[in-house]
Amino acid sequence: MRIVLTSKHASPLAAGVRPPAAGVNPPEDVAATVVFALGRPVGCEIGELVVCPATETSWP
C-alpha cells in the first residue's frame, strides 16, 4: 500500500490557527473515515476523500 499525503497550501494548523468549534466533525469520526479508506482491499483506489460536516454549504 502506498499512501501519499499532499497539500496545495500551507496548513493553517501548523501556524497555530484553529478552526471554529461550530460545524466541525469530531476527530474520532474523521479518524474512522480515514481508517475506512485505508482498509479498502488491494486494487480499490480512493482518488480523493473529502470529509466535511453534513451542514457544510460550500460543498455540493
PQR file of N, CA, C, O and H, with PARSE charges and radii, in Angstrom:
ATOM      1  N   MET A   1       0.847  -1.170   0.000 -0.4000 1.5000
ATOM      2  CA  MET A   1       0.000   0.000   0.000 -0.0000 2.0000
ATOM      3  C   MET A   1       0.888   1.226   0.000  0.5500 1.7000
ATOM      4  O   MET A   1       1.869   1.293   0.740 -0.5500 1.4000
ATOM      5  N   ARG A   2       0.546   2.186  -0.822 -0.4000 1.5000
ATOM      6  CA  ARG A   2       1.279   3.436  -0.895 -0.0000 2.0000
ATOM      7  C   ARG A   2       0.346   4.551  -0.473  0.5500 1.7000
ATOM      8  O   ARG A   2      -0.754   4.677  -1.011 -0.5500 1.4000
ATOM      9  H   ARG A   2      -0.251   2.132  -1.423  0.4000 1.0000
ATOM     10  N   ILE A   3       0.771   5.359   0.481 -0.4000 1.5000
ATOM     11  CA  ILE A   3      -0.029   6.483   0.949 -0.0000 2.0000
ATOM     12  C   ILE A   3       0.735   7.759   0.652  0.5500 1.7000
ATOM     13  O   ILE A   3       1.892   7.904   1.046 -0.5500 1.4000
ATOM     14  H   ILE A   3       1.665   5.257   0.918  0.4000 1.0000
ATOM     15  N   VAL A   4       0.092   8.677  -0.038 -0.4000 1.5000
ATOM     16  CA  VAL A   4       0.701   9.957  -0.370 -0.0000 2.0000
ATOM     17  C   VAL A   4      -0.188  11.050   0.187  0.5500 1.7000
ATOM     18  O   VAL A   4      -1.358  11.162  -0.176 -0.5500 1.4000
ATOM     19  H   VAL A   4      -0.848   8.559  -0.358  0.4000 1.0000
ATOM     20  N   LEU A   5       0.372  11.846   1.063 -0.4000 1.5000
ATOM     21  CA  LEU A   5      -0.361  12.979   1.614 -0.0000 2.0000
ATOM     22  C   LEU A   5       0.209  14.246   0.994  0.5500 1.7000
ATOM     23  O   LEU A   5       1.406  14.514   1.095 -0.5500 1.4000
ATOM     24  H   LEU A   5       1.323  11.755   1.358  0.4000 1.0000
ATOM     25  N   THR A   6      -0.637  15.004   0.367 -0.4000 1.5000
ATOM     26  CA  THR A   6      -0.175  16.233  -0.270 -0.0000 2.0000
ATOM     27  C   THR A   6      -1.032  17.396   0.172  0.5500 1.7000
ATOM     28  O   THR A   6      -2.159  17.222   0.636 -0.5500 1.4000
ATOM     29  H   THR A   6      -1.610  14.787   0.285  0.4000 1.0000
ATOM     30  N   SER A   7      -0.491  18.561   0.026 -0.4000 1.5000
ATOM     31  CA  SER A   7      -1.229  19.768   0.356 -0.0000 2.0000
ATOM     32  C   SER A   7      -0.864  20.838  -0.655  0.5500 1.7000
ATOM     33  O   SER A   7       0.314  21.054  -0.941 -0.5500 1.4000
ATOM     34  H   SER A   7       0.424  18.703  -0.351  0.4000 1.0000
ATOM     35  N   LYS A   8      -1.861  21.501  -1.191 -0.4000 1.5000
ATOM     36  CA  LYS A   8      -1.611  22.577  -2.142 -0.0000 2.0000
ATOM     37  C   LYS A   8      -1.244  23.871  -1.418  0.5500 1.7000
ATOM     38  O   LYS A   8      -0.656  24.779  -2.006 -0.5500 1.4000
ATOM     39  H   LYS A   8      -2.818  21.325  -0.959  0.4000 1.0000
ATOM     40  N   HIS A   9      -1.596  23.940  -0.143 -0.4000 1.5000
ATOM     41  CA  HIS A   9      -1.377  25.154   0.629 -0.0000 2.0000
ATOM     42  C   HIS A   9      -0.756  24.791   1.971  0.5500 1.7000
ATOM     43  O   HIS A   9      -0.894  23.666   2.451 -0.5500 1.4000
ATOM     44  H   HIS A   9      -2.073  23.203   0.334  0.4000 1.0000
ATOM     45  N   ALA A  10      -0.079  25.752   2.563 -0.4000 1.5000
ATOM     46  CA  ALA A  10       0.459  25.528   3.901 -0.0000 2.0000
ATOM     47  C   ALA A  10      -0.702  25.357   4.870  0.5500 1.7000
ATOM     48  O   ALA A  10      -1.711  26.056   4.774 -0.5500 1.4000
ATOM     49  H   ALA A  10       0.034  26.666   2.173  0.4000 1.0000
ATOM     50  N   SER A  11      -0.557  24.446   5.783 -0.4000 1.5000
ATOM     51  CA  SER A  11      -1.621  24.167   6.738 -0.0000 2.0000
ATOM     52  C   SER A  11      -1.751  25.297   7.747  0.5500 1.7000
ATOM     53  O   SER A  11      -0.763  25.684   8.371 -0.5500 1.4000
ATOM     54  H   SER A  11       0.263  23.878   5.862  0.4000 1.0000
ATOM     55  N   PRO A  12      -2.970  25.838   7.918 -0.5600 1.5000
ATOM     56  CA  PRO A  12      -3.153  26.859   8.949  0.2800 2.0000
ATOM     57  C   PRO A  12      -2.972  26.264  10.340  0.5500 1.7000
ATOM     58  O   PRO A  12      -2.645  26.989  11.280 -0.5500 1.4000
ATOM     59  N   LEU A  13      -3.180  24.948  10.488 -0.4000 1.5000
ATOM     60  CA  LEU A  13      -2.991  24.317  11.792 -0.0000 2.0000
ATOM     61  C   LEU A  13      -1.531  24.350  12.202  0.5500 1.7000
ATOM     62  O   LEU A  13      -1.213  24.442  13.388 -0.5500 1.4000
ATOM     63  H   LEU A  13      -3.445  24.359   9.724  0.4000 1.0000
ATOM     64  N   ALA A  14      -0.630  24.273  11.208 -0.4000 1.5000
ATOM     65  CA  ALA A  14       0.796  24.333  11.511 -0.0000 2.0000
ATOM     66  C   ALA A  14       1.169  25.703  12.066  0.5500 1.7000
ATOM     67  O   ALA A  14       2.136  25.830  12.817 -0.5500 1.4000
ATOM     68  H   ALA A  14      -0.888  24.198  10.244  0.4000 1.0000
ATOM     69  N   ALA A  15       0.414  26.712  11.701 -0.4000 1.5000
ATOM     70  CA  ALA A  15       0.675  28.065  12.184 -0.0000 2.0000
ATOM     71  C   ALA A  15      -0.043  28.347  13.501  0.5500 1.7000
ATOM     72  O   ALA A  15       0.019  29.461  14.022 -0.5500 1.4000
ATOM     73  H   ALA A  15      -0.371  26.609  11.090  0.4000 1.0000
ATOM     74  N   GLY A  16      -0.724  27.336  14.035 -0.4000 1.5000
ATOM     75  CA  GLY A  16      -1.410  27.519  15.310 -0.0000 2.0000
ATOM     76  C   GLY A  16      -2.825  28.052  15.180  0.5500 1.7000
ATOM     77  O   GLY A  16      -3.457  28.381  16.184 -0.5500 1.4000
ATOM     78  H   GLY A  16      -0.774  26.431  13.612  0.4000 1.0000
ATOM     79  N   VAL A  17      -3.332  28.142  13.954 -0.4000 1.5000
ATOM     80  CA  VAL A  17      -4.693  28.629  13.735 -0.0000 2.0000
ATOM     81  C   VAL A  17      -5.640  27.452  13.886  0.5500 1.7000
ATOM     82  O   VAL A  17      -5.438  26.415  13.254 -0.5500 1.4000
ATOM     83  H   VAL A  17      -2.818  27.874  13.139  0.4000 1.0000
ATOM     84  N   ARG A  18      -6.654  27.591  14.697 -0.4000 1.5000
ATOM     85  CA  ARG A  18      -7.615  26.516  14.915 -0.0000 2.0000
ATOM     86  C   ARG A  18      -8.954  26.894  14.295  0.5500 1.7000
ATOM     87  O   ARG A  18      -9.366  28.051  14.369 -0.5500 1.4000
ATOM     88  H   ARG A  18      -6.818  28.433  15.210  0.4000 1.0000
ATOM     89  N   PRO A  19      -9.638  25.925  13.681 -0.5600 1.5000
ATOM     90  CA  PRO A  19     -10.954  26.214  13.096  0.2800 2.0000
ATOM     91  C   PRO A  19     -11.980  26.464  14.201  0.5500 1.7000
ATOM     92  O   PRO A  19     -11.789  26.022  15.334 -0.5500 1.4000
ATOM     93  N   PRO A  20     -13.047  27.157  13.883 -0.5600 1.5000
ATOM     94  CA  PRO A  20     -14.094  27.368  14.882  0.2800 2.0000
ATOM     95  C   PRO A  20     -14.723  26.040  15.281  0.5500 1.7000
ATOM     96  O   PRO A  20     -14.776  25.107  14.480 -0.5500 1.4000
ATOM     97  N   ALA A  21     -15.195  25.956  16.506 -0.4000 1.5000
ATOM     98  CA  ALA A  21     -15.748  24.703  17.016 -0.0000 2.0000
ATOM     99  C   ALA A  21     -17.070  24.337  16.339  0.5500 1.7000
ATOM    100  O   ALA A  21     -17.368  23.154  16.174 -0.5500 1.4000
ATOM    101  H   ALA A  21     -15.152  26.714  17.158  0.4000 1.0000
ATOM    102  N   ALA A  22     -17.852  25.316  15.954 -0.4000 1.5000
ATOM    103  CA  ALA A  22     -19.161  25.036  15.344 -0.0000 2.0000
ATOM    104  C   ALA A  22     -18.978  24.460  13.947  0.5500 1.7000
ATOM    105  O   ALA A  22     -18.190  24.975  13.154 -0.5500 1.4000
ATOM    106  H   ALA A  22     -17.610  26.277  16.088  0.4000 1.0000
ATOM    107  N   GLY A  23     -19.704  23.401  13.653 -0.4000 1.5000
ATOM    108  CA  GLY A  23     -19.684  22.841  12.308 -0.0000 2.0000
ATOM    109  C   GLY A  23     -18.459  22.005  11.990  0.5500 1.7000
ATOM    110  O   GLY A  23     -18.169  21.759  10.819 -0.5500 1.4000
ATOM    111  H   GLY A  23     -20.344  22.983  14.297  0.4000 1.0000
ATOM    112  N   VAL A  24     -17.740  21.565  13.001 -0.4000 1.5000
ATOM    113  CA  VAL A  24     -16.547  20.756  12.770 -0.0000 2.0000
ATOM    114  C   VAL A  24     -16.846  19.318  13.171  0.5500 1.7000
ATOM    115  O   VAL A  24     -17.434  19.075  14.225 -0.5500 1.4000
ATOM    116  H   VAL A  24     -17.976  21.765  13.952  0.4000 1.0000
ATOM    117  N   ASN A  25     -16.444  18.371  12.339 -0.4000 1.5000
ATOM    118  CA  ASN A  25     -16.638  16.963  12.668 -0.0000 2.0000
ATOM    119  C   ASN A  25     -15.778  16.577  13.862  0.5500 1.7000
ATOM    120  O   ASN A  25     -14.661  17.072  14.008 -0.5500 1.4000
ATOM    121  H   ASN A  25     -15.966  18.569  11.484  0.4000 1.0000
ATOM    122  N   PRO A  26     -16.290  15.696  14.718 -0.5600 1.5000
ATOM    123  CA  PRO A  26     -15.473  15.206  15.828  0.2800 2.0000
ATOM    124  C   PRO A  26     -14.258  14.451  15.293  0.5500 1.7000
ATOM    125  O   PRO A  26     -14.375  13.725  14.306 -0.5500 1.4000
ATOM    126  N   PRO A  27     -13.105  14.608  15.919 -0.5600 1.5000
ATOM    127  CA  PRO A  27     -11.887  13.944  15.431  0.2800 2.0000
ATOM    128  C   PRO A  27     -12.042  12.433  15.282  0.5500 1.7000
ATOM    129  O   PRO A  27     -11.479  11.846  14.359 -0.5500 1.4000
ATOM    130  N   GLU A  28     -12.796  11.796  16.177 -0.4000 1.5000
ATOM    131  CA  GLU A  28     -12.947  10.340  16.082 -0.0000 2.0000
ATOM    132  C   GLU A  28     -13.732   9.935  14.835  0.5500 1.7000
ATOM    133  O   GLU A  28     -13.509   8.851  14.295 -0.5500 1.4000
ATOM    134  H   GLU A  28     -13.254  12.273  16.927  0.4000 1.0000
ATOM    135  N   ASP A  29     -14.646  10.787  14.370 -0.4000 1.5000
ATOM    136  CA  ASP A  29     -15.390  10.496  13.143 -0.0000 2.0000
ATOM    137  C   ASP A  29     -14.486  10.635  11.918  0.5500 1.7000
ATOM    138  O   ASP A  29     -14.557   9.827  10.992 -0.5500 1.4000
ATOM    139  H   ASP A  29     -14.827  11.668  14.809  0.4000 1.0000
ATOM    140  N   VAL A  30     -13.647  11.651  11.918 -0.4000 1.5000
ATOM    141  CA  VAL A  30     -12.701  11.831  10.810 -0.0000 2.0000
ATOM    142  C   VAL A  30     -11.718  10.663  10.799  0.5500 1.7000
ATOM    143  O   VAL A  30     -11.412  10.118   9.739 -0.5500 1.4000
ATOM    144  H   VAL A  30     -13.589  12.308  12.670  0.4000 1.0000
ATOM    145  N   ALA A  31     -11.227  10.281  11.968 -0.4000 1.5000
ATOM    146  CA  ALA A  31     -10.296   9.150  12.062 -0.0000 2.0000
ATOM    147  C   ALA A  31     -10.945   7.865  11.543  0.5500 1.7000
ATOM    148  O   ALA A  31     -10.306   7.090  10.832 -0.5500 1.4000
ATOM    149  H   ALA A  31     -11.476  10.724  12.829  0.4000 1.0000
ATOM    150  N   ALA A  32     -12.209   7.639  11.898 -0.4000 1.5000
ATOM    151  CA  ALA A  32     -12.908   6.440  11.418 -0.0000 2.0000
ATOM    152  C   ALA A  32     -13.026   6.442   9.896  0.5500 1.7000
ATOM    153  O   ALA A  32     -12.944   5.386   9.268 -0.5500 1.4000
ATOM    154  H   ALA A  32     -12.728   8.268  12.476  0.4000 1.0000
ATOM    155  N   THR A  33     -13.216   7.607   9.307 -0.4000 1.5000
ATOM    156  CA  THR A  33     -13.302   7.719   7.851 -0.0000 2.0000
ATOM    157  C   THR A  33     -11.958   7.378   7.209  0.5500 1.7000
ATOM    158  O   THR A  33     -11.908   6.683   6.194 -0.5500 1.4000
ATOM    159  H   THR A  33     -13.283   8.465   9.818  0.4000 1.0000
ATOM    160  N   VAL A  34     -10.881   7.864   7.798 -0.4000 1.5000
ATOM    161  CA  VAL A  34      -9.543   7.576   7.270 -0.0000 2.0000
ATOM    162  C   VAL A  34      -9.238   6.088   7.401  0.5500 1.7000
ATOM    163  O   VAL A  34      -8.698   5.485   6.473 -0.5500 1.4000
ATOM    164  H   VAL A  34     -10.921   8.429   8.622  0.4000 1.0000
ATOM    165  N   VAL A  35      -9.575   5.491   8.536 -0.4000 1.5000
ATOM    166  CA  VAL A  35      -9.349   4.048   8.717 -0.0000 2.0000
ATOM    167  C   VAL A  35     -10.142   3.254   7.684  0.5500 1.7000
ATOM    168  O   VAL A  35      -9.640   2.277   7.130 -0.5500 1.4000
ATOM    169  H   VAL A  35     -10.013   5.981   9.289  0.4000 1.0000
ATOM    170  N   PHE A  36     -11.377   3.673   7.426 -0.4000 1.5000
ATOM    171  CA  PHE A  36     -12.182   3.027   6.395 -0.0000 2.0000
ATOM    172  C   PHE A  36     -11.474   3.085   5.043  0.5500 1.7000
ATOM    173  O   PHE A  36     -11.372   2.075   4.347 -0.5500 1.4000
ATOM    174  H   PHE A  36     -11.785   4.468   7.877  0.4000 1.0000
ATOM    175  N   ALA A  37     -10.985   4.272   4.674 -0.4000 1.5000
ATOM    176  CA  ALA A  37     -10.329   4.443   3.378 -0.0000 2.0000
ATOM    177  C   ALA A  37      -9.059   3.591   3.280  0.5500 1.7000
ATOM    178  O   ALA A  37      -8.794   2.980   2.244 -0.5500 1.4000
ATOM    179  H   ALA A  37     -11.068   5.093   5.240  0.4000 1.0000
ATOM    180  N   LEU A  38      -8.285   3.555   4.350 -0.4000 1.5000
ATOM    181  CA  LEU A  38      -7.042   2.783   4.332 -0.0000 2.0000
ATOM    182  C   LEU A  38      -7.297   1.280   4.354  0.5500 1.7000
ATOM    183  O   LEU A  38      -6.422   0.495   3.989 -0.5500 1.4000
ATOM    184  H   LEU A  38      -8.500   4.051   5.192  0.4000 1.0000
ATOM    185  N   GLY A  39      -8.479   0.881   4.777 -0.4000 1.5000
ATOM    186  CA  GLY A  39      -8.799  -0.531   4.867 -0.0000 2.0000
ATOM    187  C   GLY A  39      -9.398  -1.132   3.608  0.5500 1.7000
ATOM    188  O   GLY A  39      -9.798  -2.296   3.615 -0.5500 1.4000
ATOM    189  H   GLY A  39      -9.190   1.519   5.073  0.4000 1.0000
ATOM    190  N   ARG A  40      -9.468  -0.371   2.532 -0.4000 1.5000
ATOM    191  CA  ARG A  40     -10.016  -0.903   1.284 -0.0000 2.0000
ATOM    192  C   ARG A  40      -9.092  -1.974   0.731  0.5500 1.7000
ATOM    193  O   ARG A  40      -7.879  -1.912   0.931 -0.5500 1.4000
ATOM    194  H   ARG A  40      -9.143   0.575   2.525  0.4000 1.0000
ATOM    195  N   PRO A  41      -9.651  -2.948   0.042 -0.5600 1.5000
ATOM    196  CA  PRO A  41      -8.831  -4.042  -0.498  0.2800 2.0000
ATOM    197  C   PRO A  41      -7.885  -3.567  -1.606  0.5500 1.7000
ATOM    198  O   PRO A  41      -8.082  -2.522  -2.225 -0.5500 1.4000
ATOM    199  N   VAL A  42      -6.864  -4.374  -1.823 -0.4000 1.5000
ATOM    200  CA  VAL A  42      -5.898  -4.088  -2.890 -0.0000 2.0000
ATOM    201  C   VAL A  42      -6.658  -3.994  -4.206  0.5500 1.7000
ATOM    202  O   VAL A  42      -7.528  -4.815  -4.494 -0.5500 1.4000
ATOM    203  H   VAL A  42      -6.704  -5.223  -1.320  0.4000 1.0000
ATOM    204  N   GLY A  43      -6.322  -2.998  -4.989 -0.4000 1.5000
ATOM    205  CA  GLY A  43      -6.989  -2.804  -6.272 -0.0000 2.0000
ATOM    206  C   GLY A  43      -8.127  -1.802  -6.197  0.5500 1.7000
ATOM    207  O   GLY A  43      -8.648  -1.377  -7.229 -0.5500 1.4000
ATOM    208  H   GLY A  43      -5.615  -2.331  -4.755  0.4000 1.0000
ATOM    209  N   CYS A  44      -8.511  -1.426  -5.010 -0.4000 1.5000
ATOM    210  CA  CYS A  44      -9.571  -0.424  -4.827 -0.0000 2.0000
ATOM    211  C   CYS A  44      -8.891   0.882  -4.454  0.5500 1.7000
ATOM    212  O   CYS A  44      -8.285   0.993  -3.389 -0.5500 1.4000
ATOM    213  H   CYS A  44      -8.088  -1.772  -4.172  0.4000 1.0000
ATOM    214  N   GLU A  45      -8.992   1.868  -5.331 -0.4000 1.5000
ATOM    215  CA  GLU A  45      -8.341   3.145  -5.092 -0.0000 2.0000
ATOM    216  C   GLU A  45      -9.355   4.206  -4.729  0.5500 1.7000
ATOM    217  O   GLU A  45     -10.441   4.270  -5.303 -0.5500 1.4000
ATOM    218  H   GLU A  45      -9.484   1.778  -6.196  0.4000 1.0000
ATOM    219  N   ILE A  46      -8.992   5.029  -3.779 -0.4000 1.5000
ATOM    220  CA  ILE A  46      -9.769   6.224  -3.460 -0.0000 2.0000
ATOM    221  C   ILE A  46      -8.913   7.385  -3.929  0.5500 1.7000
ATOM    222  O   ILE A  46      -7.880   7.692  -3.333 -0.5500 1.4000
ATOM    223  H   ILE A  46      -8.110   4.977  -3.312  0.4000 1.0000
ATOM    224  N   GLY A  47      -9.348   8.023  -4.998 -0.4000 1.5000
ATOM    225  CA  GLY A  47      -8.564   9.097  -5.601 -0.0000 2.0000
ATOM    226  C   GLY A  47      -8.611  10.386  -4.807  0.5500 1.7000
ATOM    227  O   GLY A  47      -7.658  11.166  -4.808 -0.5500 1.4000
ATOM    228  H   GLY A  47     -10.187   7.774  -5.482  0.4000 1.0000
ATOM    229  N   GLU A  48      -9.712  10.598  -4.138 -0.4000 1.5000
ATOM    230  CA  GLU A  48      -9.868  11.825  -3.361 -0.0000 2.0000
ATOM    231  C   GLU A  48     -10.874  11.550  -2.259  0.5500 1.7000
ATOM    232  O   GLU A  48     -11.870  10.857  -2.470 -0.5500 1.4000
ATOM    233  H   GLU A  48     -10.486   9.965  -4.137  0.4000 1.0000
ATOM    234  N   LEU A  49     -10.611  12.090  -1.098 -0.4000 1.5000
ATOM    235  CA  LEU A  49     -11.501  11.905   0.037 -0.0000 2.0000
ATOM    236  C   LEU A  49     -11.729  13.263   0.680  0.5500 1.7000
ATOM    237  O   LEU A  49     -10.787  13.897   1.156 -0.5500 1.4000
ATOM    238  H   LEU A  49      -9.802  12.653  -0.926  0.4000 1.0000
ATOM    239  N   VAL A  50     -12.960  13.702   0.694 -0.4000 1.5000
ATOM    240  CA  VAL A  50     -13.316  14.976   1.305 -0.0000 2.0000
ATOM    241  C   VAL A  50     -14.203  14.672   2.502  0.5500 1.7000
ATOM    242  O   VAL A  50     -15.243  14.027   2.367 -0.5500 1.4000
ATOM    243  H   VAL A  50     -13.726  13.188   0.308  0.4000 1.0000
ATOM    244  N   VAL A  51     -13.791  15.136   3.665 -0.4000 1.5000
ATOM    245  CA  VAL A  51     -14.566  14.921   4.882 -0.0000 2.0000
ATOM    246  C   VAL A  51     -15.009  16.295   5.363  0.5500 1.7000
ATOM    247  O   VAL A  51     -14.187  17.166   5.650 -0.5500 1.4000
ATOM    248  H   VAL A  51     -12.946  15.660   3.775  0.4000 1.0000
ATOM    249  N   CYS A  52     -16.310  16.471   5.446 -0.4000 1.5000
ATOM    250  CA  CYS A  52     -16.844  17.743   5.919 -0.0000 2.0000
ATOM    251  C   CYS A  52     -18.150  17.476   6.656  0.5500 1.7000
ATOM    252  O   CYS A  52     -18.770  16.431   6.461 -0.5500 1.4000
ATOM    253  H   CYS A  52     -16.978  15.764   5.213  0.4000 1.0000
ATOM    254  N   PRO A  53     -18.567  18.410   7.496 -0.5600 1.5000
ATOM    255  CA  PRO A  53     -19.831  18.235   8.194  0.2800 2.0000
ATOM    256  C   PRO A  53     -21.006  18.205   7.211  0.5500 1.7000
ATOM    257  O   PRO A  53     -20.941  18.808   6.140 -0.5500 1.4000
ATOM    258  N   ALA A  54     -22.057  17.513   7.576 -0.4000 1.5000
ATOM    259  CA  ALA A  54     -23.238  17.425   6.725 -0.0000 2.0000
ATOM    260  C   ALA A  54     -23.841  18.798   6.467  0.5500 1.7000
ATOM    261  O   ALA A  54     -24.550  18.989   5.479 -0.5500 1.4000
ATOM    262  H   ALA A  54     -22.110  17.023   8.446  0.4000 1.0000
ATOM    263  N   THR A  55     -23.569  19.742   7.333 -0.4000 1.5000
ATOM    264  CA  THR A  55     -24.144  21.089   7.185 -0.0000 2.0000
ATOM    265  C   THR A  55     -23.260  22.012   6.356  0.5500 1.7000
ATOM    266  O   THR A  55     -23.583  23.189   6.194 -0.5500 1.4000
ATOM    267  H   THR A  55     -22.992  19.587   8.135  0.4000 1.0000
ATOM    268  N   GLU A  56     -22.158  21.505   5.834 -0.4000 1.5000
ATOM    269  CA  GLU A  56     -21.240  22.326   5.030 -0.0000 2.0000
ATOM    270  C   GLU A  56     -21.954  22.834   3.786  0.5500 1.7000
ATOM    271  O   GLU A  56     -22.520  22.047   3.028 -0.5500 1.4000
ATOM    272  H   GLU A  56     -21.895  20.549   5.966  0.4000 1.0000
ATOM    273  N   THR A  57     -21.931  24.135   3.575 -0.4000 1.5000
ATOM    274  CA  THR A  57     -22.649  24.733   2.447 -0.0000 2.0000
ATOM    275  C   THR A  57     -21.780  24.968   1.224  0.5500 1.7000
ATOM    276  O   THR A  57     -22.299  25.201   0.132 -0.5500 1.4000
ATOM    277  H   THR A  57     -21.472  24.774   4.191  0.4000 1.0000
ATOM    278  N   SER A  58     -20.446  24.910   1.396 -0.4000 1.5000
ATOM    279  CA  SER A  58     -19.575  25.179   0.241 -0.0000 2.0000
ATOM    280  C   SER A  58     -19.261  23.920  -0.540  0.5500 1.7000
ATOM    281  O   SER A  58     -18.547  23.984  -1.541 -0.5500 1.4000
ATOM    282  H   SER A  58     -20.025  24.721   2.283  0.4000 1.0000
ATOM    283  N   TRP A  59     -19.773  22.772  -0.110 -0.4000 1.5000
ATOM    284  CA  TRP A  59     -19.542  21.510  -0.802 -0.0000 2.0000
ATOM    285  C   TRP A  59     -20.868  21.054  -1.404  0.5500 1.7000
ATOM    286  O   TRP A  59     -21.903  21.110  -0.741 -0.5500 1.4000
ATOM    287  H   TRP A  59     -20.353  22.720   0.703  0.4000 1.0000
ATOM    288  N   PRO A  60     -20.840  20.607  -2.650 -0.5600 1.5000
ATOM    289  CA  PRO A  60     -22.108  20.210  -3.298  0.2800 2.0000
ATOM    290  C   PRO A  60     -22.845  19.098  -2.630  0.5500 1.7000
ATOM    291  O   PRO A  60     -23.911  18.697  -3.096 -0.5500 1.4000
TER
END
